[in-house]
Amino acid sequence: MVGAPKFYGNLFGYGYLKLMAKLIVGTSDKDIDKSLELVGLKDRGKEKLASYSLRMKQKLGMTYQLPYL
C-alpha cells in the first residue's frame, strides 16, 4: 500500500470499522476490537481519523482485509 486509503476525517477509527462491518454480514464488535488490536490501534480507535498519521491510516485500511472482517 503506497498511500493512505481515503477516509471520512470526521469519523472515529472504530466508527469507520463499524461502517465497513455493515457491508460484511456476521462481523461483530468483538471482531472489530480484535482487528484494531492486531494492527496496534486498539487505544486509538476512539480518535478521529483526521488526527491519524499516514501509517495509522494504512494500518486501519488493512483491518477490513483481515480474514474475520
N, C-alpha and C positions, 0 to 999 in steps of 0.2 A: 504494500500500500504506500504510494508515494505521497499523496496529500491527505488532507483530512476529509472525511465524509461530510456532507452538508447536513447540518442540524438546525433545529429551531433554537436559537440562543436563549429564548425566554423559558424553555423547558428545563427541568432538572434532569440529571443523568438517569435517575430511577424512573422518572416520568416518561422519558424517551423510551426506555426499555419496556415499560408498561404499554405504551402505544404500539411498539413493534410486536409485543407479545399478543396483542389482539388479532394480529394477522395470522398467528400460528395457534391453532386450536390445541388446548391442553397445556399451555405454558402457565405455570403458577408463579406466585410471588416468591416462593422458595427457589425456583429456577432462576429468577432474576437476581436474587441475592447471591446465589452461587456463582453466577456469571460475573457479577461485579467483583466478587472475592477473587475469582481466578485471574482476572486481569489487573488486580491491585487497585481497584477503585471503590471498594466497599465503603470506606469512610468518606468518599467524595460524592456518593450518589445523591445527596440532598443539596448539592450545589448547582447553580445554574450553568448550563452548557456554555454560555458566553464567557464564563470565567475559566474554562478548561484550556490547558495548553494544547498545542498541536498533537503531542504524543498522547495525552489523555483522550483526545477526540479519536485518535486512531485506535486506541485500546477499546473505547466504547463501541466503535464501529465493528470491531471484531467479535463483540459479545453475541450478537444475534447470528453469528455463523457457527457458534458452538453447537455441538450435537444435540443438546437438550433444548435449544431455543430455535 
